[in-house]
Amino acid sequence: PHPNNVQRLEQNAKLNQVDLRVEQVALFDQEDTMTLYSISEKPGEGKHTLKTEQKERDLKEIEVETIPGDRYIRREDIPIPNVIKIDVEGAEYQVLRGLSETLESDKCRSVFVEVHRSKLSAFDSSTEKIERFLSEKGFKIHQIRDRESEYFIEATKPASNEE
């Protein structure tokens, strides 16, 4: 929901003649207003988080609306997504919890998560919590790639008519 990301996304959509609506909210497991911390103001750089243990001198702060994904889907009357991509700099577990009903639906087939190991402790989370949560929702976990501070998982749910 960082304003610079929103502006860049809207510019790209206009340049590419893509019809979309940008919502400046952060998915989480509670409806609230929280501080979004930013190390960089560059759009798309992925250096924004809702909690931080860093003591950066140049840390920027803005207030953002948070909302559970399930509530957002109901409020906006949008279809349950087939595929979900999550890259939220440590808040992966909270975003998944906010999507609990959506993840239980047979319509939701795949979830891709970039898990930021080094940022999970700020959210009282762990890789085990994330993977267990997805497994309990009926997903099979596959690690796609691993690099120093994060790894990428694909969680897939077999079709209801598959064994």
C-alpha positions as a Python dict, from the first residue, in 0.01 Angstrom:
ca = {
    (1, 'P'): (0, 0, 0),
    (2, 'H'): (299, 235, -15),
    (3, 'P'): (196, 548, -211),
    (4, 'N'): (499, 527, -444),
    (5, 'N'): (410, 167, -536),
    (6, 'V'): (46, 263, -594),
    (7, 'Q'): (149, 552, -820),
    (8, 'R'): (389, 334, -1021),
    (9, 'L'): (129, 58, -1061),
    (10, 'E'): (-131, 305, -1183),
    (11, 'Q'): (119, 458, -1428),
    (12, 'N'): (211, 115, -1566),
    (13, 'A'): (-154, 16, -1600),
    (14, 'K'): (-227, 334, -1794),
    (15, 'L'): (78, 294, -2020),
    (16, 'N'): (-18, -67, -2096),
    (17, 'Q'): (-390, 10, -2126),
    (18, 'V'): (-477, -231, -1845),
    (19, 'D'): (-806, -175, -1667),
    (20, 'L'): (-756, -226, -1295),
    (21, 'R'): (-846, -86, -958),
    (22, 'V'): (-566, -31, -708),
    (23, 'E'): (-653, -60, -340),
    (24, 'Q'): (-415, 103, -97),
    (25, 'V'): (-460, -146, 189),
    (26, 'A'): (-241, -408, 355),
    (27, 'L'): (-377, -757, 409),
    (28, 'F'): (-327, -877, 767),
    (29, 'D'): (-519, -1078, 1027),
    (30, 'Q'): (-691, -778, 1182),
    (31, 'E'): (-868, -464, 1071),
    (32, 'D'): (-669, -170, 1197),
    (33, 'T'): (-443, 117, 1108),
    (34, 'M'): (-76, 28, 1135),
    (35, 'T'): (258, 188, 1060),
    (36, 'L'): (429, 79, 740),
    (37, 'Y'): (805, 112, 777),
    (38, 'S'): (1008, 178, 467),
    (39, 'I'): (1383, 164, 419),
    (40, 'S'): (1356, 273, 56),
    (41, 'E'): (1109, 498, -121),
    (42, 'K'): (1179, 337, -461),
    (43, 'P'): (867, 173, -608),
    (44, 'G'): (869, -206, -616),
    (45, 'E'): (1188, -242, -416),
    (46, 'G'): (1022, -457, -147),
    (47, 'K'): (1168, -280, 153),
    (48, 'H'): (843, -212, 337),
    (49, 'T'): (715, -395, 646),
    (50, 'L'): (448, -353, 913),
    (51, 'K'): (693, -439, 1192),
    (52, 'T'): (1064, -405, 1216),
    (53, 'E'): (1343, -482, 1458),
    (54, 'Q'): (1581, -262, 1260),
    (55, 'K'): (1708, 63, 1401),
    (56, 'E'): (1761, 245, 1073),
    (57, 'R'): (1823, 617, 1089),
    (58, 'D'): (1644, 685, 762),
    (59, 'L'): (1342, 465, 828),
    (60, 'K'): (1028, 626, 684),
    (61, 'E'): (686, 568, 839),
    (62, 'I'): (334, 599, 695),
    (63, 'E'): (-1, 491, 833),
    (64, 'V'): (-188, 224, 634),
    (65, 'E'): (-521, 46, 665),
    (66, 'T'): (-497, -328, 734),
    (67, 'I'): (-778, -573, 670),
    (68, 'P'): (-813, -953, 672),
    (69, 'G'): (-829, -1086, 317),
    (70, 'D'): (-1153, -1275, 385),
    (71, 'R'): (-1323, -956, 501),
    (72, 'Y'): (-1188, -764, 201),
    (73, 'I'): (-1317, -1030, -42),
    (74, 'R'): (-1665, -1015, 117),
    (75, 'R'): (-1669, -634, 140),
    (76, 'E'): (-1575, -589, -227),
    (77, 'D'): (-1788, -885, -341),
    (78, 'I'): (-1505, -1035, -543),
    (79, 'P'): (-1470, -1402, -636),
    (80, 'I'): (-1250, -1628, -429),
    (81, 'P'): (-911, -1630, -602),
    (82, 'N'): (-776, -1949, -758),
    (83, 'V'): (-417, -1838, -702),
    (84, 'I'): (-271, -1620, -427),
    (85, 'K'): (79, -1467, -423),
    (86, 'I'): (213, -1339, -90),
    (87, 'D'): (530, -1135, -46),
    (88, 'V'): (491, -930, 269),
    (89, 'E'): (830, -904, 437),
    (90, 'G'): (764, -1116, 747),
    (91, 'A'): (384, -1091, 787),
    (92, 'E'): (317, -1408, 584),
    (93, 'Y'): (148, -1596, 870),
    (94, 'Q'): (-81, -1304, 957),
    (95, 'V'): (-186, -1259, 593),
    (96, 'L'): (-260, -1633, 566),
    (97, 'R'): (-465, -1625, 889),
    (98, 'G'): (-667, -1335, 746),
    (99, 'L'): (-738, -1553, 441),
    (100, 'S'): (-843, -1859, 641),
    (101, 'E'): (-1192, -1898, 488),
    (102, 'T'): (-1060, -1833, 138),
    (103, 'L'): (-789, -2097, 178),
    (104, 'E'): (-1048, -2353, 291),
    (105, 'S'): (-1245, -2306, -31),
    (106, 'D'): (-1202, -2564, -309),
    (107, 'K'): (-1178, -2268, -548),
    (108, 'C'): (-844, -2161, -402),
    (109, 'R'): (-595, -2402, -564),
    (110, 'S'): (-247, -2251, -529),
    (111, 'V'): (-67, -2022, -288),
    (112, 'F'): (281, -1888, -358),
    (113, 'V'): (460, -1745, -55),
    (114, 'E'): (795, -1572, -29),
    (115, 'V'): (889, -1648, 331),
    (116, 'H'): (1127, -1393, 486),
    (117, 'R'): (1301, -1596, 759),
    (118, 'S'): (1490, -1302, 907),
    (119, 'K'): (1171, -1095, 953),
    (120, 'L'): (939, -1360, 1099),
    (121, 'S'): (1041, -1305, 1463),
    (122, 'A'): (906, -946, 1454),
    (123, 'F'): (564, -1104, 1389),
    (124, 'D'): (604, -1388, 1642),
    (125, 'S'): (601, -1631, 1350),
    (126, 'S'): (809, -1912, 1205),
    (127, 'T'): (847, -2114, 889),
    (128, 'E'): (691, -2409, 1072),
    (129, 'K'): (378, -2208, 1160),
    (130, 'I'): (334, -2099, 798),
    (131, 'E'): (376, -2446, 652),
    (132, 'R'): (159, -2612, 919),
    (133, 'F'): (-118, -2358, 862),
    (134, 'L'): (-122, -2424, 488),
    (135, 'S'): (-109, -2801, 542),
    (136, 'E'): (-407, -2781, 778),
    (137, 'K'): (-600, -2602, 502),
    (138, 'G'): (-538, -2899, 270),
    (139, 'F'): (-238, -2772, 76),
    (140, 'K'): (71, -2970, -14),
    (141, 'I'): (388, -2769, 34),
    (142, 'H'): (669, -2761, -223),
    (143, 'Q'): (980, -2552, -176),
    (144, 'I'): (1056, -2380, -506),
    (145, 'R'): (1374, -2193, -426),
    (146, 'D'): (1591, -2109, -128),
    (147, 'R'): (1822, -1815, -85),
    (148, 'E'): (1992, -1660, 216),
    (149, 'S'): (1716, -1486, 408),
    (150, 'E'): (1407, -1612, 229),
    (151, 'Y'): (1266, -1912, 56),
    (152, 'F'): (979, -1960, -184),
    (153, 'I'): (703, -2213, -145),
    (154, 'E'): (420, -2326, -366),
    (155, 'A'): (125, -2470, -180),
    (156, 'T'): (-120, -2659, -398),
    (157, 'K'): (-450, -2824, -326),
    (158, 'P'): (-549, -3134, -524),
    (159, 'A'): (-874, -3106, -717),
    (160, 'S'): (-1171, -3235, -518),
    (161, 'N'): (-1218, -3526, -760),
    (162, 'E'): (-851, -3632, -729),
    (163, 'E'): (-728, -3890, -480),
}
